[in-house]
Amino acid sequence: MIYDILLTAIGLSPGRSSTVNIYTQTVHRTTQNKQYIEQHNNLGECGPCPVLARFTLVFALKLRKKHEELRKKHEELRKKHEELKKKHEELRKKHEELRKKHEELRKKHDN
């Protein structure tokens, strides 16, 4: 295996110790990263990635649509809240009127 050769080359003996395994994984990842970089550097400059641009546009459009839906829902809830506030005020006034009438009737009854 290539890792055994690399370990031997730097003076380590291949084995199952955790230090050697960690080192082996590091060497493997480094090799993969170097290969990836070399592979992609050979492509040259190609400008913005169309796949990423399309993904970003789709994401932005979905976000805008969701924002519009939430804005409409918020407006509906705000209107509903205003209606409930008006009803609450009307009921409070009626309650106050009934309380006053009750107080008057009680005074008449006590006299």
DSSP file (Angstrom, degrees, kcal/mol; ACC not computed):
  #  RESIDUE AA STRUCTURE BP1 BP2  ACC     N-H-->O    O-->H-N    N-H-->O    O-->H-N    TCO  KAPPA ALPHA  PHI   PSI    X-CA   Y-CA   Z-CA
    1    1 A M     >        0   0    0      0, 0.0     4,-1.5     0, 0.0     3,-0.3   0.000 360.0 360.0 360.0 147.7    0.0    0.0    0.0
    2    2 A I  H  >  +     0   0    0      1,-0.2     4,-2.5     2,-0.2     5,-0.2   0.840 360.0  57.1 -62.7 -34.4    1.2    3.5   -0.8
    3    3 A Y  H  > S+     0   0    0      1,-0.2     4,-2.9     2,-0.2    -1,-0.2   0.876 103.0  53.6 -67.4 -36.3    0.8    4.7    2.8
    4    4 A D  H  > S+     0   0    0     -3,-0.3     4,-2.4     2,-0.2    -1,-0.2   0.910 110.1  48.1 -62.3 -40.8    3.1    1.9    4.1
    5    5 A I  H  X S+     0   0    0     -4,-1.5     4,-2.4     2,-0.2    -2,-0.2   0.923 112.4  48.6 -65.3 -44.2    5.7    3.1    1.6
    6    6 A L  H  X S+     0   0    0     -4,-2.5     4,-1.5     2,-0.2    -2,-0.2   0.912 112.1  48.8 -62.7 -42.4    5.3    6.8    2.7
    7    7 A L  H  <>S+     0   0    0     -4,-2.9     5,-3.2     1,-0.2     4,-0.3   0.918 112.6  47.6 -63.3 -42.6    5.5    5.8    6.4
    8    8 A T  H ><5S+     0   0    0     -4,-2.4     3,-1.2     1,-0.2    -1,-0.2   0.891 107.2  57.8 -64.7 -38.8    8.6    3.8    5.8
    9    9 A A  H 3<5S+     0   0    0     -4,-2.4    -1,-0.2     1,-0.3    -2,-0.2   0.821 109.5  43.8 -63.1 -32.1   10.1    6.7    3.8
   10   10 A I  T 3<5S-     0   0    0     -4,-1.5    -1,-0.3    -3,-0.2    -2,-0.2   0.376 126.2 -98.0 -97.1   6.3    9.8    9.1    6.7
   11   11 A G  T < 5S+     0   0    0     -3,-1.2     2,-0.4     1,-0.3    -3,-0.2   0.603  83.4 121.9  95.8  11.6   11.1    6.5    9.2
   12   12 A L      < -     0   0    0     -5,-3.2    -1,-0.3    -6,-0.2    -2,-0.2  -0.824  56.9-130.7-105.1 147.0    7.9    5.1   10.7
   13   13 A S        -     0   0    0     -2,-0.4     7,-0.1    -3,-0.1    -9,-0.0  -0.818  29.6-109.4 -95.9 135.7    6.9    1.5   10.6
   14   14 A P        +     0   0    0      0, 0.0     2,-0.3     0, 0.0   -10,-0.1  -0.341  61.9 126.7 -60.5 138.5    3.4    0.7    9.3
   15   15 A G        -     0   0    0      2,-0.1    -3,-0.0     3,-0.0     0, 0.0  -0.918  68.0 -86.1-169.6-165.8    1.2   -0.5   12.1
   16   16 A R  S    S+     0   0    0     -2,-0.3     2,-0.0     4,-0.1     5,-0.0   0.257  70.8 128.7-107.3  10.6   -2.1   -0.2   14.0
   17   17 A S     >  -     0   0    0      1,-0.1     4,-2.5     4,-0.0     5,-0.2  -0.351  66.2-122.7 -69.2 151.6   -1.1    2.5   16.5
   18   18 A S  H  > S+     0   0    0      1,-0.2     4,-2.7     2,-0.2     5,-0.2   0.863 110.7  55.2 -63.7 -36.5   -3.4    5.5   16.7
   19   19 A T  H  > S+     0   0    0      2,-0.2     4,-2.5     1,-0.2    -1,-0.2   0.921 110.5  45.0 -62.0 -44.3   -0.6    7.9   16.0
   20   20 A V  H  > S+     0   0    0      2,-0.2     4,-2.9     1,-0.2    -2,-0.2   0.902 113.0  51.1 -67.4 -40.5    0.3    6.1   12.8
   21   21 A N  H  X S+     0   0    0     -4,-2.5     4,-2.6     2,-0.2    -2,-0.2   0.915 111.2  47.9 -62.7 -42.5   -3.3    5.9   11.8
   22   22 A I  H  X S+     0   0    0     -4,-2.7     4,-2.4     2,-0.2    -2,-0.2   0.932 113.5  47.7 -62.6 -45.1   -3.8    9.6   12.3
   23   23 A Y  H  X S+     0   0    0     -4,-2.5     4,-2.7     1,-0.2    -2,-0.2   0.915 111.2  51.1 -62.1 -42.7   -0.7   10.3   10.3
   24   24 A T  H  X S+     0   0    0     -4,-2.9     4,-2.5     1,-0.2    -2,-0.2   0.917 110.5  48.4 -61.1 -44.7   -1.8    8.0    7.6
   25   25 A Q  H  X S+     0   0    0     -4,-2.6     4,-2.8     2,-0.2    -1,-0.2   0.896 111.4  50.9 -63.0 -39.6   -5.2    9.7    7.4
   26   26 A T  H  X S+     0   0    0     -4,-2.4     4,-2.8     2,-0.2    -2,-0.2   0.929 111.0  47.2 -63.3 -45.7   -3.5   13.1    7.2
   27   27 A V  H  X S+     0   0    0     -4,-2.7     4,-2.5     2,-0.2    -2,-0.2   0.914 112.8  50.4 -61.4 -42.7   -1.2   12.0    4.4
   28   28 A H  H  X S+     0   0    0     -4,-2.5     4,-2.5     2,-0.2    -2,-0.2   0.934 112.7  45.2 -62.2 -47.2   -4.2   10.5    2.5
   29   29 A R  H  X S+     0   0    0     -4,-2.8     4,-2.9     2,-0.2    -2,-0.2   0.913 112.4  51.6 -63.9 -42.4   -6.3   13.7    2.9
   30   30 A T  H  X S+     0   0    0     -4,-2.8     4,-2.6     1,-0.2    -1,-0.2   0.920 110.5  48.9 -60.6 -43.5   -3.3   15.9    1.9
   31   31 A T  H  X S+     0   0    0     -4,-2.5     4,-2.4     2,-0.2    -1,-0.2   0.921 112.3  48.2 -62.1 -44.4   -2.8   13.8   -1.2
   32   32 A Q  H  X S+     0   0    0     -4,-2.5     4,-2.5     2,-0.2    -2,-0.2   0.918 111.9  49.7 -62.7 -42.7   -6.4   14.0   -2.1
   33   33 A N  H  X S+     0   0    0     -4,-2.9     4,-2.7     2,-0.2    -2,-0.2   0.918 110.8  49.2 -62.6 -43.8   -6.5   17.7   -1.6
   34   34 A K  H  X S+     0   0    0     -4,-2.6     4,-2.8     1,-0.2     5,-0.2   0.918 111.7  48.9 -62.2 -43.0   -3.4   18.2   -3.7
   35   35 A Q  H  X S+     0   0    0     -4,-2.4     4,-2.5     2,-0.2    -1,-0.2   0.912 111.9  49.3 -63.0 -41.9   -4.9   16.1   -6.5
   36   36 A Y  H  X S+     0   0    0     -4,-2.5     4,-2.4     2,-0.2     5,-0.2   0.930 112.8  46.7 -62.7 -46.2   -8.1   18.1   -6.3
   37   37 A I  H  X S+     0   0    0     -4,-2.7     4,-2.6     2,-0.2     5,-0.2   0.929 114.1  47.4 -62.7 -46.0   -6.3   21.4   -6.5
   38   38 A E  H  X S+     0   0    0     -4,-2.8     4,-1.5     1,-0.2    -1,-0.2   0.916 112.1  50.8 -61.4 -42.8   -4.1   20.3   -9.4
   39   39 A Q  H  < S+     0   0    0     -4,-2.5     4,-0.2    -5,-0.2    -1,-0.2   0.906 116.2  40.1 -62.2 -43.2   -7.1   18.9  -11.2
   40   40 A H  H >< S+     0   0    0     -4,-2.4     3,-0.8     1,-0.2     4,-0.4   0.782 109.6  58.3 -82.4 -26.5   -9.1   22.1  -10.8
   41   41 A N  H >< S+     0   0    0     -4,-2.6     3,-1.0     1,-0.2    -1,-0.2   0.811  99.2  61.1 -69.1 -28.5   -6.2   24.5  -11.4
   42   42 A N  T 3< S+     0   0    0     -4,-1.5    -1,-0.2     1,-0.2    -2,-0.2   0.628  89.8  70.6 -73.1 -12.2   -5.7   22.9  -14.8
   43   43 A L  T <  S-     0   0    0     -3,-0.8    -1,-0.2    -4,-0.2    -2,-0.2   0.737  93.9-148.4 -75.9 -21.6   -9.2   24.0  -15.9
   44   44 A G    <   -     0   0    0     -3,-1.0     2,-0.5    -4,-0.4    -1,-0.2  -0.224  41.5 -33.2  80.6-176.6   -8.1   27.6  -16.1
   45   45 A E        +     0   0    0      1,-0.1    -4,-0.0    -2,-0.0     0, 0.0  -0.670  58.0 164.4 -80.6 125.3  -10.3   30.6  -15.4
   46   46 A C        -     0   0    0     -2,-0.5    -1,-0.1     1,-0.3    -2,-0.0   0.378  40.5-128.1-121.6   1.5  -13.9   29.9  -16.4
   47   47 A G        -     0   0    0      2,-0.1    -1,-0.3     3,-0.0     0, 0.0  -0.350  63.2  -2.0  82.4-165.9  -15.7   32.8  -14.6
   48   48 A P  S    S-     0   0    0      0, 0.0     3,-0.0     0, 0.0     0, 0.0  -0.278  79.5-109.1 -61.9 142.6  -18.7   32.4  -12.3
   49   49 A C     >  -     0   0    0      1,-0.2     4,-2.6     2,-0.0     5,-0.2  -0.609  21.2-152.4 -74.5 120.0  -20.0   28.9  -11.9
   50   50 A P  H  > S+     0   0    0      0, 0.0     4,-2.5     0, 0.0     5,-0.2   0.841  94.9  53.8 -64.9 -32.0  -23.4   28.7  -13.7
   51   51 A V  H  > S+     0   0    0      2,-0.2     4,-2.5     1,-0.2     5,-0.2   0.938 111.9  44.2 -66.4 -45.4  -24.6   25.9  -11.4
   52   52 A L  H  > S+     0   0    0      2,-0.2     4,-2.8     1,-0.2    -1,-0.2   0.907 113.8  50.8 -64.9 -41.6  -23.8   28.0   -8.3
   53   53 A A  H  X S+     0   0    0     -4,-2.6     4,-2.5     2,-0.2    -2,-0.2   0.913 111.9  47.2 -62.4 -42.6  -25.4   31.0   -9.9
   54   54 A R  H  X S+     0   0    0     -4,-2.5     4,-2.7     2,-0.2     5,-0.2   0.914 112.7  49.3 -64.9 -43.2  -28.5   29.1  -10.8
   55   55 A F  H  X S+     0   0    0     -4,-2.5     4,-2.5     2,-0.2    -2,-0.2   0.917 112.0  48.5 -61.4 -43.4  -28.7   27.7   -7.3
   56   56 A T  H  X S+     0   0    0     -4,-2.8     4,-2.6     2,-0.2    -2,-0.2   0.902 112.3  48.7 -64.5 -41.8  -28.3   31.1   -5.8
   57   57 A L  H  X S+     0   0    0     -4,-2.5     4,-2.6     2,-0.2    -2,-0.2   0.927 112.0  48.0 -64.7 -45.1  -31.0   32.6   -8.1
   58   58 A V  H  X S+     0   0    0     -4,-2.7     4,-2.5     1,-0.2     5,-0.2   0.923 112.9  49.2 -60.9 -44.1  -33.4   29.8   -7.2
   59   59 A F  H  X S+     0   0    0     -4,-2.5     4,-2.4    -5,-0.2    -2,-0.2   0.920 111.8  48.5 -61.4 -44.3  -32.7   30.2   -3.5
   60   60 A A  H  X S+     0   0    0     -4,-2.6     4,-2.5     2,-0.2    -2,-0.2   0.895 111.9  49.1 -64.6 -40.3  -33.2   34.0   -3.8
   61   61 A L  H  X S+     0   0    0     -4,-2.6     4,-2.5     2,-0.2    -1,-0.2   0.905 112.1  48.0 -66.7 -40.8  -36.5   33.6   -5.7
   62   62 A K  H  X S+     0   0    0     -4,-2.5     4,-2.6     2,-0.2    -2,-0.2   0.903 112.2  50.2 -63.8 -40.0  -37.8   31.0   -3.1
   63   63 A L  H  X S+     0   0    0     -4,-2.4     4,-2.5    -5,-0.2    -2,-0.2   0.905 110.8  48.7 -65.2 -41.3  -36.8   33.4   -0.3
   64   64 A R  H  X S+     0   0    0     -4,-2.5     4,-2.5     2,-0.2    -2,-0.2   0.921 111.9  49.2 -63.6 -43.6  -38.6   36.3   -2.0
   65   65 A K  H  X S+     0   0    0     -4,-2.5     4,-2.4     2,-0.2    -2,-0.2   0.923 112.6  47.4 -61.6 -44.9  -41.7   34.2   -2.5
   66   66 A K  H  X S+     0   0    0     -4,-2.6     4,-2.6     1,-0.2    -1,-0.2   0.901 111.3  51.7 -63.2 -41.0  -41.6   33.1    1.2
   67   67 A H  H  X S+     0   0    0     -4,-2.5     4,-2.5     2,-0.2    -2,-0.2   0.913 109.9  49.1 -62.3 -43.1  -41.1   36.7    2.3
   68   68 A E  H  X S+     0   0    0     -4,-2.5     4,-2.4     2,-0.2    -2,-0.2   0.911 111.2  49.6 -63.2 -42.9  -44.1   37.8    0.2
   69   69 A E  H  X S+     0   0    0     -4,-2.4     4,-2.4     1,-0.2    -2,-0.2   0.918 113.1  46.7 -61.0 -43.7  -46.3   35.0    1.7
   70   70 A L  H  X S+     0   0    0     -4,-2.6     4,-2.6     2,-0.2    -2,-0.2   0.874 110.3  53.1 -67.3 -36.7  -45.2   36.0    5.2
   71   71 A R  H  X S+     0   0    0     -4,-2.5     4,-2.3     2,-0.2    -2,-0.2   0.919 110.9  46.7 -64.6 -43.1  -45.8   39.7    4.5
   72   72 A K  H  X S+     0   0    0     -4,-2.4     4,-2.5     2,-0.2    -2,-0.2   0.924 113.2  48.8 -63.9 -44.1  -49.4   38.9    3.3
   73   73 A K  H  X S+     0   0    0     -4,-2.4     4,-2.6     1,-0.2    -2,-0.2   0.908 110.6  51.2 -61.5 -42.2  -50.0   36.7    6.4
   74   74 A H  H  X S+     0   0    0     -4,-2.6     4,-2.4     1,-0.2    -1,-0.2   0.908 109.8  49.8 -61.7 -42.6  -48.6   39.4    8.6
   75   75 A E  H  X S+     0   0    0     -4,-2.3     4,-2.3     2,-0.2    -2,-0.2   0.909 110.8  49.4 -64.2 -42.4  -51.0   42.0    7.0
   76   76 A E  H  X S+     0   0    0     -4,-2.5     4,-2.5     1,-0.2    -2,-0.2   0.924 112.9  47.3 -61.0 -44.6  -54.0   39.6    7.5
   77   77 A L  H  X S+     0   0    0     -4,-2.6     4,-2.4     2,-0.2    -2,-0.2   0.869 109.9  53.1 -66.5 -35.8  -53.0   39.1   11.1
   78   78 A R  H  X S+     0   0    0     -4,-2.4     4,-2.2     2,-0.2    -1,-0.2   0.925 110.8  46.8 -64.3 -44.0  -52.6   42.9   11.6
   79   79 A K  H  X S+     0   0    0     -4,-2.3     4,-2.4     2,-0.2    -2,-0.2   0.923 112.5  49.8 -63.3 -44.1  -56.1   43.5   10.2
   80   80 A K  H  X S+     0   0    0     -4,-2.5     4,-2.5     1,-0.2    -1,-0.2   0.901 109.6  52.1 -60.5 -41.2  -57.6   40.8   12.4
   81   81 A H  H  X S+     0   0    0     -4,-2.4     4,-2.3     2,-0.2    -1,-0.2   0.907 108.7  50.0 -61.8 -42.9  -55.8   42.2   15.4
   82   82 A E  H  X S+     0   0    0     -4,-2.2     4,-2.2     2,-0.2    -2,-0.2   0.914 110.5  50.0 -62.8 -42.8  -57.3   45.7   14.7
   83   83 A E  H  X S+     0   0    0     -4,-2.4     4,-2.5     1,-0.2    -2,-0.2   0.923 111.5  48.6 -60.2 -44.5  -60.8   44.2   14.4
   84   84 A L  H  X S+     0   0    0     -4,-2.5     4,-2.6     1,-0.2    -1,-0.2   0.868 108.5  53.7 -65.8 -36.0  -60.4   42.3   17.7
   85   85 A K  H  X S+     0   0    0     -4,-2.3     4,-2.3     2,-0.2    -1,-0.2   0.918 109.7  48.2 -63.4 -42.2  -59.2   45.5   19.4
   86   86 A K  H  X S+     0   0    0     -4,-2.2     4,-2.5     2,-0.2    -2,-0.2   0.933 112.9  47.5 -63.6 -45.7  -62.3   47.3   18.2
   87   87 A K  H  X S+     0   0    0     -4,-2.5     4,-2.8     1,-0.2     5,-0.2   0.906 110.9  52.1 -61.0 -41.2  -64.5   44.5   19.4
   88   88 A H  H  X S+     0   0    0     -4,-2.6     4,-2.3     1,-0.2    -1,-0.2   0.915 109.7  48.7 -61.5 -42.8  -62.7   44.4   22.7
   89   89 A E  H  X S+     0   0    0     -4,-2.3     4,-2.3     2,-0.2    -2,-0.2   0.908 111.3  50.0 -64.8 -41.9  -63.2   48.2   23.1
   90   90 A E  H  X S+     0   0    0     -4,-2.5     4,-2.4     1,-0.2    -2,-0.2   0.931 112.4  47.2 -60.8 -45.5  -67.0   47.9   22.3
   91   91 A L  H  X S+     0   0    0     -4,-2.8     4,-2.6     1,-0.2    -2,-0.2   0.871 109.9  53.4 -65.0 -36.3  -67.3   45.0   24.8
   92   92 A R  H  X S+     0   0    0     -4,-2.3     4,-2.3    -5,-0.2    -1,-0.2   0.919 109.9  47.9 -63.8 -42.6  -65.5   47.0   27.4
   93   93 A K  H  X S+     0   0    0     -4,-2.3     4,-2.5     2,-0.2    -2,-0.2   0.920 112.5  48.6 -64.5 -43.5  -67.8   50.0   26.9
   94   94 A K  H  X S+     0   0    0     -4,-2.4     4,-2.8     1,-0.2     5,-0.2   0.906 110.5  51.7 -61.6 -41.6  -70.9   47.7   27.1
   95   95 A H  H  X S+     0   0    0     -4,-2.6     4,-2.4     1,-0.2    -1,-0.2   0.914 109.4  49.5 -61.0 -42.4  -69.5   46.1   30.2
   96   96 A E  H  X S+     0   0    0     -4,-2.3     4,-2.1     2,-0.2    -2,-0.2   0.909 111.1  49.5 -64.5 -42.0  -69.0   49.6   31.8
   97   97 A E  H  X S+     0   0    0     -4,-2.5     4,-2.5     1,-0.2    -2,-0.2   0.928 112.3  47.7 -61.5 -45.8  -72.6   50.6   30.9
   98   98 A L  H  X S+     0   0    0     -4,-2.8     4,-2.6     1,-0.2    -2,-0.2   0.876 109.7  53.2 -64.5 -36.6  -74.0   47.4   32.4
   99   99 A R  H  X S+     0   0    0     -4,-2.4     4,-2.2    -5,-0.2    -1,-0.2   0.914 110.0  47.9 -63.7 -41.8  -71.9   47.9   35.5
  100  100 A K  H  X S+     0   0    0     -4,-2.1     4,-2.4     2,-0.2    -2,-0.2   0.917 112.5  48.5 -65.6 -43.2  -73.3   51.4   35.9
  101  101 A K  H  X S+     0   0    0     -4,-2.5     4,-2.8     1,-0.2     5,-0.2   0.905 110.8  51.3 -62.2 -40.8  -76.9   50.1   35.4
  102  102 A H  H  X S+     0   0    0     -4,-2.6     4,-2.2     1,-0.2    -1,-0.2   0.912 109.5  50.0 -61.9 -42.0  -76.3   47.4   37.9
  103  103 A E  H  X S+     0   0    0     -4,-2.2     4,-2.1     2,-0.2    -2,-0.2   0.905 111.4  48.7 -63.8 -41.8  -75.0   49.9   40.4
  104  104 A E  H  X S+     0   0    0     -4,-2.4     4,-2.5     2,-0.2    -2,-0.2   0.930 111.7  48.9 -63.7 -45.9  -78.1   52.1   39.9
  105  105 A L  H  X S+     0   0    0     -4,-2.8     4,-2.5     1,-0.2    -2,-0.2   0.881 110.3  51.3 -62.6 -37.7  -80.4   49.2   40.3
  106  106 A R  H  X S+     0   0    0     -4,-2.2     4,-2.4    -5,-0.2    -1,-0.2   0.908 109.3  50.1 -66.4 -40.6  -78.7   48.1   43.4
  107  107 A K  H  X S+     0   0    0     -4,-2.1     4,-1.4     2,-0.2    -2,-0.2   0.913 112.0  48.4 -63.9 -41.5  -79.0   51.6   44.9
  108  108 A K  H  < S+     0   0    0     -4,-2.5     3,-0.2     1,-0.2    -2,-0.2   0.915 111.9  49.5 -63.8 -41.7  -82.7   51.6   44.0
  109  109 A H  H  < S+     0   0    0     -4,-2.5    -1,-0.2     1,-0.2    -2,-0.2   0.888 109.0  51.4 -64.5 -39.5  -83.1   48.3   45.6
  110  110 A D  H  <        0   0    0     -4,-2.4    -1,-0.2     1,-0.3    -2,-0.2   0.769 360.0 360.0 -70.4 -25.2  -81.3   49.3   48.8
  111  111 A N     <        0   0    0     -4,-1.4    -1,-0.3    -3,-0.2    -2,-0.2   0.467 360.0 360.0 -83.2 360.0  -83.5   52.4   49.2
